[in-house]
Structure formats: structure tokens, C-alpha cells
Amino acid sequence: MIIGSHVSFKKDKQLVGSVEEALSYGSTTFMFYTGAPQNTNRQPIDNNLTEEAIELMRDKIDINNVIVHAPYIINLASSNDFAVDFLKQELKRVEQLKMTKLVLHPGSSVKLSREEGIKNIIDNLNKVGQSKVLILLETMAGKGTELGKNFLEIKEIIDGVNYPIGVCLDTCHINDAGYDLTNFDKILDLFDDIIGLDKLKCVHINDSKNLINTHKDRHENIGYGTIGFDNLIKIIYHDKLKGIPKILETPYVSKDDTSKEKLYPPYKFEIEMILNKKFNDNLINDIRNYYNDF
């Protein structure tokens, strides 16, 4: 099982800290941002720390299964050059970190039409050009003017780009976009017919706070949302998804029922549930008790 979660990438330890965090959760892969996803602040990559991290991963995590996520502020549906320039910089950072896959939100059309937004995404990806890093377009929930909210839009972008790109399937997003995850075989068949399963390189495993087709994009802890534990287990262990990294992006847990501050990562316990294929209905309290003991 190639499973892990989003982990931090901090200034002092960089990739070493990311690997240590991932291993502490019992992960066999992980995903990280090379800096804050909401802004352009970036620290120089320390190659010595990168080499140390790669050594830490040896025999535990295959570097080709590790995922980097592009920052949210990159909107390729826009007609300005900022997104192109910043994505080029991110791709260079990912290459320097020896990583091979970058998940990217396609973009939002904002005041443009859907057709104009998709044309801009295609044009801008062609301006970015091919690198050693494979870009993976993420399936989106369709919140606001998000593009990539269905397989046909993703396919349209892929067909317009003049170099190979892949896809990251997000379970919360496709639920919120209107795909019925109780019949995942049908979804995979549809994906294969429209895009091709050979393009699927990563799956974000998230439950959803929302009912199907609500286009809201609000992640929930595994088994605590509308998709449900059993459906997610069937997806995670699906024969057609063997060898594909699965990444948890579920919410942190507050220290108690009255606090709104999310402090505790759930991933160690969610990964245990997934590996045991058994739902823990005391998950939240177990997480709180574990971290409160520190």
C-alpha cells in the first residue's frame, strides 16, 4: 500500500523534516508544498538537507511516489504572466529536490468564460513547457468558477497541451462535483473512456463534509463524512489503483470540542484504520489523547 499524507516543509529542516514526519505516521509516501501555498515566499533549497532526506527514505519510501503540490495562488486560467513565471520557478525547485510529480489546480476563470479560462490554461501550460517533473492536473469540486470540475474539462486541457501531463483524482472533489462514489467501478470506467487510466498518477483520499454535487470542497476525516469509510476503503484497495500513491489531506483535529483551533494531525491514526480496514469510531478522541500526552 502506497499511502501517506500532506506533511510540512519548514525552513530549518526542509525535506528532512518532511520525511521524518511522514515516517512517524507509518507512511510509505507523502506530499508537501515547497513553501506556503498562499504566497510567493520561498526559501532557497538546501541540497545537503535534500541528500540527507533521500538517505532517510532509502528502503522505506520510493522517491518516485512522493508528490509535491503547487501553490494555490497559481491560476493558469488568468491571462497574466505571473502564473507561468511562478510555475516555472516551482518546477525548478521540485527538480532540485529530486522529485518527479507536481499536483496542480487547473485554475479558475473568475470573470472570463469557461472557454476562455480553459484556453488560457492550455496556452499557459504550453508556455511553461515540459520539464523533468510530470504535472498532474487535480480534479476539482467546481467551487465558484473552478475549472477541471469534470473529466471532460480535464481531457480538454490534456489534449491541448503539447507535452505529457497526468491527473490527480481527489475523492472529496469528485464527490462534490457530482460523481457517485458508491459506484467507483463506473467512475473508473468513465475516467478510462474519457482520459485514460494510464494518466492517473495520484489519488487524494479525503472524505467530504458535503453531499454529492454541492460543489463546496470541504474535506472531512476518513469515515466521518458523506462518502464513508467503506466506500473509501474500496477505492483505496481497488485493483486498478495498485501502485498509485494515495495521499490524505484530511482536517487537523482541535484539542477539545469547544476549541476551533485545529492542532493535531490525524494521519497516523487514519493510516492505521486504512491498513487495518477497520473504522475507528473513537478516532478523534484517540488523536487528542495521543497528542495531549506530549
C-alpha positions in Angstrom: 0.0 0.0 0.0 1.5 3.3 -1.1 -0.2 5.7 1.3 0.7 8.8 3.1 -0.4 12.4 3.8 0.3 16.0 3.4 3.3 16.9 5.6 5.1 20.1 6.4 8.2 21.5 4.7 9.8 24.0 7.1 12.8 26.4 6.7 15.1 24.7 9.2 14.9 21.0 8.2 13.2 21.2 4.8 12.8 17.8 3.2 14.4 16.0 6.2 11.6 17.3 8.4 9.0 16.2 5.8 10.4 12.6 5.6 10.7 12.4 9.4 7.0 13.5 9.8 5.9 11.0 7.1 7.7 8.1 8.7 6.2 9.0 12.1 2.7 8.4 10.6 3.7 5.0 9.2 3.6 6.4 5.6 5.0 4.9 2.5 4.7 8.2 0.6 3.9 11.8 1.3 3.0 15.2 -0.2 4.4 18.6 0.5 4.4 22.2 -0.7 7.9 23.8 -1.2 6.6 26.9 0.6 3.4 28.5 1.8 0.6 27.7 -0.7 -1.0 31.1 -0.4 2.1 33.3 -1.2 5.3 33.6 -3.2 7.7 33.5 -0.2 10.3 30.7 -0.9 13.5 29.8 1.0 16.5 28.5 -1.1 16.6 24.7 -1.3 19.4 23.2 0.8 20.9 20.4 -1.3 22.6 18.9 1.8 19.3 18.5 3.5 17.8 17.1 0.4 20.5 14.4 0.2 20.1 13.6 3.9 16.3 13.2 3.3 16.8 10.9 0.3 19.1 8.7 2.5 16.4 8.7 5.2 13.8 7.5 2.6 16.0 4.6 1.5 14.2 1.2 1.6 11.2 3.0 3.2 9.8 5.5 0.7 10.3 5.4 -3.1 11.1 8.9 -4.1 9.1 8.4 -7.4 6.0 8.0 -5.3 6.4 11.3 -3.4 4.1 14.2 -4.5 4.7 17.9 -4.5 1.7 20.2 -4.6 1.8 23.5 -6.5 0.7 26.6 -4.5 -2.9 27.7 -4.8 -2.0 31.2 -6.0 -1.1 29.8 -9.4 -4.1 30.5 -11.6 -3.3 29.4 -15.1 -6.8 30.4 -16.3 -5.7 34.0 -15.9 -4.2 35.8 -18.9 -1.3 37.4 -16.9 2.2 36.0 -16.9 2.6 35.7 -13.1 1.2 32.1 -13.0 3.5 31.0 -15.8 6.6 32.5 -14.3 5.9 31.2 -10.8 5.0 27.7 -12.0 8.4 27.6 -13.9 10.1 28.5 -10.6 8.2 25.9 -8.7 9.1 23.2 -11.3 12.8 24.1 -10.9 12.5 23.8 -7.1 10.8 20.4 -7.5 13.6 19.3 -9.8 16.2 20.5 -7.4 14.5 18.4 -4.7 14.8 15.3 -7.0 11.0 14.9 -7.0 9.1 13.8 -10.1 5.5 14.8 -9.7 3.7 18.1 -9.1 0.0 18.3 -8.5 -1.6 21.5 -9.9 -5.1 23.0 -9.6 -6.1 23.9 -13.2 -7.4 27.4 -12.3 -10.5 29.5 -12.0 -12.0 31.5 -14.8 -13.2 34.3 -12.5 -14.7 36.9 -14.8 -13.8 35.0 -18.0 -16.0 32.4 -19.7 -15.3 28.7 -19.2 -14.0 28.5 -22.8 -11.6 31.5 -22.3 -10.4 30.1 -19.0 -9.6 26.6 -20.4 -7.9 28.2 -23.4 -5.7 30.2 -21.1 -4.8 27.1 -19.1 -3.7 25.3 -22.2 -1.8 28.3 -23.6 -0.1 28.9 -20.2 0.9 25.2 -19.8 2.4 25.3 -23.3 4.3 28.5 -22.3 5.6 26.7 -19.2 6.8 23.8 -21.3 7.9 20.3 -20.4 10.3 19.7 -17.6 11.6 16.6 -15.9 8.7 16.9 -13.5 5.3 15.5 -14.5 2.5 17.9 -13.9 -0.7 16.3 -12.6 -4.0 18.2 -13.0 -6.2 17.8 -10.0 -9.9 17.0 -10.4 -11.8 19.9 -8.8 -15.1 20.3 -6.9 -16.4 23.1 -9.2 -16.5 25.7 -6.4 -17.1 29.1 -7.8 -15.5 29.3 -11.3 -13.1 26.4 -10.8 -12.2 24.6 -14.0 -11.4 20.9 -14.1 -14.6 20.1 -12.4 -15.3 17.1 -14.6 -13.3 14.6 -16.6 -14.3 16.2 -19.9 -12.7 19.6 -18.9 -9.5 17.8 -17.7 -9.4 15.9 -21.0 -9.8 19.1 -23.0 -6.8 20.6 -21.2 -4.7 17.5 -21.6 -5.5 17.3 -25.4 -4.4 21.0 -25.8 -1.0 20.7 -24.1 1.9 19.8 -26.4 3.7 17.5 -23.8 2.5 14.7 -21.5 0.6 15.6 -18.3 -1.2 13.4 -15.8 -4.1 13.6 -13.4 -4.6 13.5 -9.6 -8.0 12.3 -8.6 -9.5 13.8 -5.4 -12.3 11.8 -3.8 -13.8 14.7 -1.9 -13.6 16.9 -5.1 -15.3 14.4 -7.4 -18.0 13.7 -4.8 -18.7 17.4 -4.5 -18.6 17.7 -8.3 -21.4 15.1 -8.7 -19.7 11.7 -9.2 -21.3 8.9 -7.2 -18.5 7.2 -5.3 -20.8 4.3 -4.2 -20.2 3.1 -7.8 -16.5 3.7 -8.1 -16.1 1.0 -10.8 -18.4 3.1 -13.1 -16.3 6.2 -12.3 -13.1 4.5 -13.2 -14.6 3.2 -16.4 -15.7 6.7 -17.3 -12.3 8.1 -16.4 -10.7 5.4 -18.6 -13.0 6.1 -21.6 -12.5 9.9 -21.4 -9.0 10.4 -20.1 -7.3 7.0 -19.9 -6.3 5.3 -16.6 -2.7 5.5 -17.7 -2.9 9.2 -17.0 -3.9 8.6 -13.3 -0.8 9.1 -11.2 -2.0 10.1 -7.8 -5.2 9.9 -5.7 -6.1 12.3 -2.9 -8.1 10.3 -0.3 -10.5 12.6 1.5 -14.0 12.2 3.0 -16.4 15.1 2.4 -18.4 17.3 4.6 -20.8 17.8 1.7 -23.5 15.9 -0.1 -22.8 14.8 -3.7 -23.0 17.6 -6.3 -22.8 20.5 -3.9 -19.6 22.0 -5.4 -18.3 23.1 -2.0 -14.9 21.4 -1.5 -14.8 20.8 2.3 -12.7 17.8 3.3 -13.6 15.6 6.3 -11.7 12.9 8.3 -11.8 9.4 6.9 -15.2 7.8 7.7 -16.7 10.9 9.2 -18.1 12.4 6.0 -20.7 11.7 3.4 -18.5 9.3 1.3 -18.0 7.0 4.3 -15.3 4.6 5.4 -16.4 1.5 3.5 -16.6 3.4 0.2 -13.1 4.9 0.7 -11.6 1.5 1.6 -13.0 0.1 -1.7 -11.4 3.0 -3.6 -8.0 2.7 -1.7 -7.8 -1.1 -2.3 -9.2 -1.1 -5.8 -7.2 -3.4 -8.1 -6.9 -0.7 -10.8 -5.3 1.7 -8.4 -2.5 -0.6 -7.3 0.9 1.1 -7.5 -0.7 4.6 -7.4 0.2 6.9 -4.4 -2.7 7.7 -2.2 -2.5 10.9 -0.2 -4.6 12.0 2.8 -5.5 15.7 3.1 -8.0 15.4 5.9 -8.5 18.1 8.5 -6.4 18.5 11.7 -8.3 17.9 14.9 -9.0 20.5 17.6 -7.7 19.9 21.1 -11.3 19.6 22.5 -14.9 20.1 21.4 -15.0 23.8 22.4 -11.8 24.8 20.5 -11.9 25.9 16.9 -8.1 25.8 16.6 -7.0 22.8 14.6 -3.8 21.5 16.2 -3.4 17.7 15.8 -2.7 15.8 12.5 -4.9 12.8 12.2 -2.8 10.9 9.7 -1.1 8.3 11.9 -4.5 7.1 13.1 -6.2 7.3 9.8 -3.4 5.3 8.1 -3.8 2.7 10.8 -7.5 2.5 10.2 -6.9 2.1 6.4 -4.2 -0.6 6.8 -6.5 -2.5 9.3 -9.5 -1.9 7.1 -11.5 -1.2 10.3 -13.2 2.0 11.2 -12.3 3.6 14.5 -15.4 5.4 15.8 -13.2 6.8 18.6 -10.7 8.3 16.2 -11.0 12.0 17.3 -10.5 11.2 21.0 -7.6 8.8 20.2 -5.9 11.6 18.3 -6.5 14.1 21.1 -5.3 11.7 23.8 -2.1 10.9 21.8 -1.1 14.5 21.3 -2.2 15.7 24.7 0.3 13.2 26.2 3.3 15.1 24.7 
